[in-house]
Amino acid sequence: MQERYRTLHTIYEIVKNDPHPLNYLCSTREIILRHQGGWQQEHLDALADEEMIIFKRMERIVICITQKGLDTAKSFFVSQKHSL
């Protein structure tokens, strides 16, 4: 799996149990704390370019997963589960 999709999977793991995962305001701190291995800002930029996440500027920058990102993360998660 490409590194940016590992980052997407981390975001998915953070939001998946929220009743409104597309509205969850995920901080970069949450991603850093949950991500297995290193991640880089370029991963988030690439995911935003692919319309998997969007950046929102509030008091600090937060990240929201898009429906496309949610669907992609789910498909990776299911395919990895079956390959175990």
N, C-alpha and C positions, 0 to 999 in steps of 0.2 A: 504494500500500500504506500502510495506517495505520502511524504511528510505532511503536506497541506491537508490531506484527507484524514490523517491521524488527528490533526488539530480540529477538523470538522467533527470527527467522532467524539473528541473531548467535549466540544460545545454541545453536541447532541446528548451526551451522557448527563450534562448539567441540566438541560432543559426538558428532557424526555418525560419526566413525571409531573411537570407543571401543567395545570389545567389549560393554560394558554401558552404553549411553548414558543409560538411565534412572537409573543409580546414580552417574553422574558428578557430583561436587561442584564446581559452577562458582562461582567467586568473582565478586563485582561488579567486581573489578579486571580480570579476564579479559574481561568484557563491555565495560568502558570501553576497554580497549586494542584490541579487535577491532571495535567498533561504528563504522560509517561515519556520521559526523554526530553530533549530540547525542542524548543519551538522558536520561531522567528517571526518578526512582524511581517516578513514577506509572505508567510503562510496565510495570514489574515488578509493581506492585500490581494493575493491570488484568489482566495475564496470570494472576496468581494467582487473581483473582476468577473468571476464565474457566476455571480449572483446567488451564491450559496449563503452569504451573510450580508448584513448591512451594518454600517457604522452609524451611530447616533451620537451627536455631541450634546451632552447634558452638562452637569457640573464637571464630569469627566467623560471620557469616551467610553461608550458601552457598545456591545455587539449584540445584534439580534439575528437569529437564524431565520432564513427564509423557508418557504414551503419547499422549494427546490433543494435547499440544503438539508432539510429534515428528511425528505424522501431519499436523497442520495445516502445520507448517513444510515438510515434504516436498511437500505439495500446492502450496504457494506457490512453492517452488523449481522444481518441474516446470512449473507454468503460466507462470512467468516465462521459463524456458528456451525454451519453445515460442513465446513472443511475441517473441523476439529476431530 
